[in-house]
Amino acid sequence: MEPMKQLRAVVRQYWGFDELRPLQAEAMQLALTRRDSLVVLPTGGGKSLCFQAPALCMPGLAVVVSPLISLMKDQVDALVDRGVAAAAVNSTSSPAERRRVADEIRAERLKLLYLSPERLTSEQMLTFLTGVKLSFFAIDEAHCISQWGHDFRPEYRELKLLKETFPDTPVHAYTATATATVREEIARELRLERPETLVGAFDRPNLVYRVLRRGDKMKQITEVIERHADESGVIYCLRRADVDELCEQLQAAGYTAAPYHAGMDERARHDSQEAFANDRVKIIVATVAFGMGIDKSDVRFVLHAAAPKSLESYQQESGRAGRDGLEAECCLFFSGADFMAWRRMQSELPPPALEAAMALLDGIEKFCLTVNCRHQAIVNYFGQTLPNENCGACDVCLGDVEYQADALVIAQKILSCVVRLQSGFGAAYVTNVLVGSREQRILEREHDQLSTHGILQEFDSKHIRGWVEQLVEQGFLAKSGEYNVLQITASGRELLRGNATPRLLKPSTKPRRESRAAKESWEGVDRELFESLRSLRRRKADERGLPPFVVFSDVTLRDMARRRPMTPEQMLAVHGVGQQKCAQYGAEFIAAIRSYCELHGVGDGRTIESFDDEPTVAPKRSSKGAKAAAFELFAQRRSIEDVCQKLSRAPSTVQSYLLEFMTEREIDDPTPWLDAGLFEQIRQAACQVETGQLTPLFEALRGAATYDQIRVALAALKNFSEK
């Protein structure tokens, strides 16, 4: 079998995926061809699969470098539960366990071994591995090698020994976040030989970004938590004391929360992380110490109670949300005091490092103050762009914030005040003059006599201060000197003349809108069944001592609640259900689905909608009636669009009805649902590809047909071949 065909078969068997995410196939191909590589995929982009799947297709042992014990454990648990021969050796391993793993390696029964960088580069381990057949080294979280990265780990620099000790063994580096500078340093420090570099899109369209000035912090935080009742979330704080205080407040308010920071002993940190991973607590309150050690896929919100130190840190930390690809919310509550605190904490760094740290801090401050799309701001920082101006997944694009109607007049008043103060004061002082403050220092300087004193007194000082910062971010004002005094720029002078237009934001009174990702991910899902399956997943996880997301991801449970599989064959068609998962859990989940369907009087394994979404055709029908109505319309050779309109059903639902109709009625002529010319093109491509997998066929057609059109064509071809 061709290597890539074998790889896709392995992915289907162990992971239950029919399709790969962007750049996964290319990254796997590099592993199979034994090329050194550097792969940058966003958190949730599936980088682990890029080395796990090829390891099963190649002779020998793949050694994976991982920075944290908890991260190793989560990944090894998930692999073993899928039937993959994987193990980890770390400081928690007993001597008997280490001997067992060594015996498995010598017998060539182990495919993946997880090690910390310290253990891998020890003389004892290097000596042991020289007598082992190796497939490759995979360096996970490779940004830790860079002193300019946000999680610098000096031990990672010792990994340069790998190329010296194993010159013929490929080395692959993987990270979720790295600028061009960091990528160059990773390749140089690891001594990669002519590495192929793959950089995925940094955008995470399933994440909704919201940035707000911090006000009533507890009220703002609990509003986010209430939007995600009974869902997992991470709250990041600036200091350890903030973690302890907030965690106590949340617990007193009745929320299940646990703290995590470097001031806790190792046992306490481990207990907090285990409780969070296993859903015994829903919220982890942490400092940045809680970073890479989380592989939990179903985190539905990440909240920053203060601004982080860089946009790279924010992208990595907020990226802990929605790793399963489903919708998640990322909220950042900031204050100018946050940036002052970071500058104070970093002030003793040596000059080169201090300069780099201040540049990183400027990046996150601009992100907080921008009046443009948040998704665009993040990808721009990493040197990429988005094709659409409106992302449909941030506070700016969703209309959570509104533009001030008289922005030009307000901006001219602010800039006029800066001019009259002769550019000698910072934002706080300028704001006080604009609101008409009569504090002592203003009176002593007679600034209460200025024409701009009190000129914006009808507005709250917090709004004015925000507008000042927005004018800085847009380049109409600049900060200079040790005390960040405000100065008007050339663009600002044009604004004073009325030749430029600023954008100033005000808090929106509009209700929050749902993101596109949220709408699409719940399409056709029976939410009541989903919750029932979540409870069953919880019980199975407890029985096996695993985190629930290791048993099945939320993506898989939603697909079950959408498809309602009633047989093992149908269960294997669910996203994320491979043969091992089906054998382990399939019978109980099918039984639960059957029981649910019998209780509600529905179900034969079809894709269905929420029970509240009744078809509009008369008489009023249940979901079962909707499918029967669809069959009648398809028998009249009505198009998918017509059936959607008649039944008020989503295209994805009607598409599933059509495939069932074609199978049941043995339809081998796909018109009028598919153009005859396109059907012939798909037929010819199917003969050449000779595989039942959709992705190779889709790629062979070079975009000429959608996946849904291919499914219709394949259903017709199958019926024809069986006649």
Disulfide bonds with the S-S distance in Angstrom:
none
